[in-house]
Amino acid sequence: MNLRDNVKSAQNRVGKEASVLSQYILDQRTDEYKGLDFYEDIINLEVGDTSLSRARSLERQFNFRQIYIKFEGHNPTGTQKDRIAFAQVYDAIRRGFSKIVLATCGNYGVAVALAAQLAHIECVIFIPERYHTERINEMQELGAEIRRIPGSYEEVVEKSSLIAAENEWYDANPGGDNTVIQINAYAQIAYEIYDEMRDAPKICAVPVSNGTLFAGIFRGFSNLYKRGKTSRIPQMIAASSTNKNPIIQSFKKRLNHCADLNPAKIKETSVNEPLINWHSFDGEEALQALYESNGFAYNITDKEMREMSQLLLKTEGSKILPASTAGLIGLLKANEENALEPDRFVAILTARD
């Protein structure tokens, strides 16, 4: 399958200072702890602190008091995946691993490949053999080793995790031992929103795939509330491709667990691929976040995502990957169903086009 609608590559991924720090890490005279300090400096320079801005054109068009857009496309490789990629490479070098392993269909692989390159550790990326994406070339240019194996994405994740365990390599896959690191990395998004708003929004809307991003943002807001920093925990909106995500479907059925879907009924397109799966690896955490926040879940069509991407380009001047608009569309659907009271609302846009 050719995935033509992924994030476009950027010629310059990191700034000059980050490149210099990477060379310091490579310097054989750099001791282990100093190398960690240099890598942490790279993370602080390049990852996170993405823009949060009011979308006034959307406010006027859809009759909202305040809609804020948190745009993750400003990360080095153009998606939110950089947050967990760099966090896990940092953990890998801290624990003495020389090789990091993951399965991916595109964007996550580029993020880990870049993070590993800057740390000067090996990166092995497993890709389902039937997938063909332009981002594979980027992974290889960043020094990653590509291994194609048969099976669906979910099956390749399981196989690559077994290979990592057998060889004592660092496993960066979702749903594994390092899930806590991934969730905490995504919790930073909530902290950044709080830093600018000084409170939590009424609603936070997020595109959903494996559920890690969704669970992480909720965890961040929950932690802030428990520490007395915010007056509330936002209601969480999860949105994904129509009938192709276990978290959304399980919530709509009011299940107390995240039930797998029938793989035979999951069909990928160039638009929906970043969102869909028949098994969400962190689905339980995401589903619990929906229930605990008294949230909402929505199915979004490819047509709606394409149209919203075009609208954002026209009204906000931003090139947004269609799949990353799912959360925003979910927020607008919630307002259509039952007009929301005037307040502040945040939608996470996960990737640039």
N, C-alpha and C positions, 0 to 999 in steps of 0.2 A: 504494500500500500504506500503510495506517495503522499507524504504530508507536506503540502506546499504552503500552509498558512502559519508556519511557526515564526518565532521572533527572528527578525532580520539581524544579521551579524553586524558588529561594530568594529571598525578598524582599530580603534584605540580603546582597549577595555579598562585599563587602569592608568592612573596618572604617573608622572615621572618619579615622584617620591616613593610610591608603592613599588615601582620597578627597582629602584635603588635599594630599598629595604629587602626585596627578594634576593638581590645579589649578596647582601650582607648575610642572609640566611645560608646561602650557598658557600660562603667563605668558610673553609675548613677550620679557621681559627675561632669561629664563632661557637661558643659553648652552647649546650642544650638550652639552658634557661634564657640566655640572651637571644637565641633564635626564636624562642616562644614570644619574647617581648617584641621582637621585630615583626613577627606575624600578627600579633595582636594590634600593633600599630597599623598594619596594612588593613585589617578588618575595620578599625576605627576610621581610617581614611576613606575607604571605598564602599563599605556595605552599610545599608540602612540609612536612617535620617532622610528618608525619601519625602517628597513634597506632600503637603496637605493643603489643599486650596478649595475655596468656595467655587462651586459651579453655578454662577449666577444665571447663565442662560438656561440651564436645566431648571433652576428654581422658578424662573418666570414661565417657562413652557409647561411645567408639570405642577405648578402651584404649590411649592414647598417654601417654608420659612427659610431654612438653611440646609443645603446639601453640600457636604464636603467630600472631595475626592482624594483618597490616599493612593498615589501612583507609584507602584513598585517597579515600573519600567526604568527608573533612573539607577537601578543597581547595575553593577558592571556588565553582566551578560543580558540585561534587559528584563529580568523577571524576579519574583520574590524568592526563587530557588537559591539565589546567592546567599541568602541569610543562613539556610541550613547547610549549604555546601561548605562555606567558610567555617562555620561553627564545628562541623564534624572533622574537617581537615585539622583544625586547631586541636581538637580532642585526640585525633590520631597521632599527631606528632608529640603531643604531651605524653601519650601512653607508649611511645616508642615504636609505633607501626611505621613500616616503610612502604606499604601498599594499601590503597583504598579501593573498594569494590562496590559497584552498584548496578542495578538494572534500570533502564530508562527508555523512553520513546523519543527523547529529544532534549528539551530545555534543561532538565536537571543534570543531564550528562555534561553539557557545556559548562554549567556552573561548577560542578565538582572538578572537571578537567582544569579549568582556570585556577581554582583554589589550590589544587594539587600542584600545578605547575609553579605557582608562586612560592609554595612551600618546599618544592623540589622533592616530592615523593611520587611514587608510581601510582597510576590510576588505570584500573581495568573496568571497562564499561561493557555490560552485556545488553544486547539489543535483540528483540524478537526478529528472527530472520526474515519475516515477511514485511517488516517496516523499512521504509526508505525515506529519510528526511535529510534535507540540506544541512542540518546541524551536525550530521556525522562528520562531515569534512572539517567543521570547526573543532570538534572533539579531537580529531587526529592532529590537526595543526597545533593544538595545545598540548600534544604529547601523550594523549590517552591511547591505550591499547583497546581496540574494538573486537569483541567476540560476539559472533552471531550464533544463537542457539534456537531450536524450534520451540514453539509454544506461544501462548498469549503473554501479555505483559505480566499478569499475575503469576503465571507459571515460571516465567523467567526470573522474577524477583525471588521466588522460592529456591530455584536452582542456583542462582548466583549467591544467595545467602549460605547455602550448603557448601558451595565451593569455597567461600570466604572462611567458613568455620573449619573446614578440612585443612586449609593452608595457613590458618592463623593470620588472615588478612583482616583489615578493618572493614566491617560491613556497614555501608551507608544507606542501606535500603530502608524503606518505610516499614513500620510495624515490627521492628526488631528491638534489640537491646538498647539501641541508641534513640529510641522514640522520645525519651525525656529531653534529650539534647535538642532534637528538632522542634518539639513543642515550645521549649523555653526560648529558642531562637525566634520563633514566630510571635511569642508573647511580646517581644520588643516592639512590634507594630502597635500594640495597644499602649505601651509606655510612651511611644513617640506621639501618638494621638493625644494622650493626656498632657504631655509636655506643652502642646500648643493650645489645647482647649481648656486646660486646667480642670476638666471634669470629663466624665464619660458621655458620649452622645446618647440620645434616646434609642437609636437603632444603629447597629453596625452590620452591613450587608457584605457577604463574602462569596466568591465563586468556590465551589466544592468539588473535589475529586477524591483523593484518599482520605480527606478529613483532617490531615495534620495541620494545615494552615488555619482552618476554622477552629479546631480545638486549641491551638496555640494562642490565637487572638482572644478567645474567650478566657483562657487561663490568665492571660495578662490583665484583662479587665477585672476578673474575679480577685486576683491578688491585690490590685490597686484598691478595690472596695474593702477588702478585709483589712488592709493597712490604714483605712480611714482617709485615703487620698481622694476618692470620688464619692459622690452622693448616691450613686446607683451603678448597677451592672446593666449594660445595654441589652435590649432584646437583640438576639442574633438572627439574621436572615441567611439561610443557606440556599444557594441556587445552582442548578446544574442542568446538563442536557436532558431533554425530556425522556423519562422512563429509562435512563441509562446510568443511574447512580444509586447504589444501595442505601446511602444515607437519606436521600430525599424520599425514596420509596418507602423505607422503613418508618420514617417519621409520619408520612401521610397515612400509613396503616396503623399508626400509634403502637408500633411494636416496642417491646422493651429491650430488644437487641437489634443489631444491624445485620439484616438477613441478606445473603448473597442473591444476586440475580442470575437468570439463566444466560450463560455465556453465548449461547447460540442466537440470542435475540439482541445482542449488543453489536451495533454496526457503527464503525468509525467513519467520520468524514473529516475533511481538512479543517472544518470549523470546530467540531465537538471533541476532537481527540484529546486535548489537554484535560477534559473534564470527566470522561467516561471510564467506567470499569464495572466488572461484575462483582468484585470483592474490594471493599474499601479497607485498606490495612489499618487505618486509625479510625474506622467508622464508629466503633463503640464510644470513643471519647467525643467525637463530633456529635453523635446522636444525643449523648448525655448533655452536651452543651446546649443543644436546641431545647431540650426539656427544661433544664435548670434556668434558662434565660427567658422562658415562655416565648420562644421564638417562632419563626415561620420558615417554611421550605417551599421552593417553587421549581417547577420544570420550565426550562427555557428552550425555545426552538432555535435551530441554526439561523433561520430567517431573522428572528428577533435580535440575535447577537450580531449578525452582519449589519443590520440597520442601525443598531445602537453605536457600533464602531464608526459608521459613516456619520452619524449625528454628532458624535464627540469630535470628530475631525472638523466638521463644519462649524460647530458652536464653540468648542473649547480650544480648537487648534491642536489637538493631540492625536497622534497615531496610536491607536489602542488595538491590541490583539482581540478579535471578536469574542473568543471564549472568556477573556478576562472581564468582560462587561456583564457577565451573568448575574453577579450580586447586585449591581446597580439596577438591572432590569427587574430583579426580584423586589427591590425596594419600591420601584414605581408600581409594580403590581399590587403590593401591599396597600399603597395609597389609593389605588383604583378600587380595591375591594372594600376598603373602609377608611375614609379620609382620615389621615393621621393628624393629630393635634400639632399646632405649631411648635417646633423644637429644632434641635440640631441632629442631623443624620449624617452618617459616614458610609460611603461605599468604597470598597477596596478594588482597585483595578490592578491586576496582577502582572501585566506584561505589556510591553510596547509591541507595535506591529512593524 
